[in-house]
């Protein structure tokens, strides 16, 4: 069994920063890619950022230059540093990991609210 625990969400004013964490535990042989998605009510879940096992990163255009994804392989943890936050970044943020030989696992989500 694999569990993902997300933390770091909350309420912040526009222009502020938050750092999300996603810690994986359980029977894990190897985590390949790690992802952050976000979703607002009534809309699809959109990819925000991804990071490969060797540190290669990709970002949605809307967050490029403001968000940074990173990972600590020793701790099976992914991070999302979010700077210069805007009200339109308000969403539930979800972590996903892709395990070798096991497929994808999702976290429970953490709410990020940016006030104007």
Buried (B, 14 or more C-beta within 10 A) or exposed (E): EBEBBBEBBEEBEEEBEBBBBBBBEEEBEEBBBBBBBBBEEEEEBEEBBBBEBEEEEBBBEEBEEBBBBBBEEEEBBBBBBBBEBBEEBBBBBBBBBBBEEBEEBBBEBBEBBBEE
